[in-house]
Amino acid sequence: MEDSFVVFLIGMRINKWWKINKWWPVAMAMPKMIKELMAHKEMGFISAESWFGKTTIMVQYWESFEKLEAYARNKDA
């Protein structure tokens, strides 16, 4: 990209795999969020990459910090 952009890292570490009721809801929220963002490009989301394991991380790319923050603070999103 020629323009500036924001890189946002979000992730979690699973220390106790058998406590699925603790980490599963968090893990399942991410695909819904990405689907919403892909459907509404005006929110400023560009793309994302994920790595899975004991520590799972997603790297997200946004048009600006302001758009990332607006999405994060949007209670309807």
Buried (B, 14 or more C-beta within 10 A) or exposed (E): EEEEBBEBEEEBEBEEEEEEEEBEEEEEEBEEBBEEBEEEEEBBBBEBEBEEEEEBBBBBBBBEEEBBEEBEEEEEE
